[in-house]
Amino acid sequence: MKIKKCPECGNLMKQVEVAVEDAENKIQSLQCPKCGYFEFDKKTGMNVVKELEEKEQALKIKQKIVKLSHKRLGMYFNKHIVESLGLKPGEDISVSVPSKKKIIIEVG
C-alpha cells in the first residue's frame, strides 16, 4: 500500500496493520493521525474475509467408530456432513493419514 495524503485534511497518512478477531492474517490500513480518517487495503481485507469464512464453515461433529466385520472398522456420515458436502452413494473419496491423530477425507 502506497502512503498518500489524507483526502479529508491533507495530512500524510500512516500505514498500520490491523488485527481482526479470530483471524491470523492482518489487514493493511492507511490512517490519518490528525483527523482519524482511515481506509483498508482491498487485497489484505479480502484475505481476512476469506479466512474467516473458511473458519465459519468448518463443521466438526463427534462420531463413533463402528465394527463392520472381522478386522474392519467404519463410520457413518452424519446427515449434516452429507448435506454440506453434497455426498452421494457410490461417490469416490480419498483418505490420507498425515499423523496418528488426524484423518483427512477429500471428496472427488
C-alpha positions as CSV (number, residue, x, y, z in Angstrom):
1,M,0.0,0.0,0.0
2,K,1.4,3.4,-1.0
3,I,1.5,6.2,1.6
4,K,-0.7,9.1,0.5
5,K,-2.3,12.3,1.8
6,C,-5.5,12.2,3.7
7,P,-8.5,13.1,1.4
8,E,-10.1,14.8,4.4
9,C,-7.3,17.1,5.8
10,G,-4.3,16.7,3.5
11,N,-2.0,15.3,6.3
12,L,0.3,12.3,5.5
13,M,-1.3,9.0,6.4
14,K,0.4,6.2,8.3
15,Q,0.4,2.6,7.2
16,V,-0.9,0.3,10.0
17,E,-1.6,-3.4,10.3
18,V,-5.0,-4.1,11.8
19,A,-5.7,-7.3,13.7
20,V,-9.2,-8.8,13.3
21,E,-10.7,-11.0,15.9
22,D,-10.5,-14.8,15.1
23,A,-8.2,-14.1,12.1
24,E,-4.5,-14.9,11.9
25,N,-3.9,-12.6,8.9
26,K,-4.0,-8.8,9.4
27,I,-5.4,-6.1,7.2
28,Q,-3.2,-3.3,5.9
29,S,-4.7,0.2,6.5
30,L,-3.8,3.8,5.9
31,Q,-4.8,6.0,8.8
32,C,-4.6,9.8,9.3
33,P,-3.2,10.6,12.8
34,K,-4.6,14.1,12.6
35,C,-8.3,13.7,11.7
36,G,-8.8,9.9,12.2
37,Y,-9.8,9.1,8.5
38,F,-8.8,5.6,7.5
39,E,-9.1,3.2,4.6
40,F,-8.4,-0.5,4.3
41,D,-6.4,-2.3,1.6
42,K,-8.8,-4.4,-0.5
43,K,-6.4,-7.3,-1.1
44,T,-5.5,-7.9,2.5
45,G,-9.0,-7.2,3.6
46,M,-10.4,-9.9,1.2
47,N,-7.7,-12.4,2.5
48,V,-9.0,-11.9,6.1
49,V,-12.7,-12.2,4.9
50,K,-11.8,-15.5,3.1
51,E,-10.0,-16.8,6.2
52,L,-13.0,-16.0,8.5
53,E,-15.5,-17.5,6.0
54,E,-13.4,-20.8,5.9
55,K,-13.3,-21.0,9.7
56,E,-17.1,-20.2,10.0
57,Q,-17.9,-23.0,7.5
58,A,-15.9,-25.6,9.4
59,L,-18.2,-28.4,10.6
60,K,-16.9,-30.6,13.4
61,I,-19.1,-33.4,14.6
62,K,-18.2,-36.2,17.1
63,Q,-18.7,-39.6,15.6
64,K,-18.4,-43.2,16.8
65,I,-16.4,-45.8,15.0
66,V,-18.4,-49.0,14.3
67,K,-17.3,-52.6,13.7
68,L,-18.2,-53.6,10.1
69,S,-16.8,-57.1,10.0
70,H,-13.7,-59.1,11.1
71,K,-10.8,-56.5,11.5
72,R,-12.8,-53.8,9.6
73,L,-14.0,-50.6,11.2
74,G,-16.0,-47.8,9.7
75,M,-18.2,-44.8,10.4
76,Y,-21.4,-43.4,9.1
77,F,-21.5,-39.8,7.8
78,N,-24.0,-37.6,9.8
79,K,-26.7,-36.1,7.6
80,H,-25.2,-32.6,8.2
81,I,-21.9,-33.8,6.7
82,V,-23.6,-35.4,3.8
83,E,-25.7,-32.3,3.1
84,S,-22.8,-29.8,3.5
85,L,-20.5,-31.8,1.1
86,G,-23.3,-32.9,-1.2
87,L,-22.2,-36.6,-0.9
88,K,-23.9,-39.3,-3.0
89,P,-23.8,-43.1,-2.6
90,G,-21.0,-44.7,-4.6
91,E,-19.0,-41.4,-4.8
92,D,-15.2,-41.8,-4.6
93,I,-13.3,-40.3,-1.7
94,S,-9.6,-40.1,-0.9
95,V,-8.3,-40.8,2.6
96,S,-4.9,-39.7,3.9
97,V,-3.4,-40.0,7.3
98,P,-0.9,-37.2,8.0
99,S,-0.4,-38.1,11.7
100,K,-1.5,-40.6,14.3
101,K,-4.4,-38.2,15.4
102,K,-5.6,-37.0,12.0
103,I,-7.5,-38.4,9.1
104,I,-8.2,-36.3,6.0
105,I,-11.0,-37.2,3.7
106,E,-11.3,-35.5,0.3
107,V,-14.3,-35.7,-1.9
108,G,-13.8,-36.4,-5.6
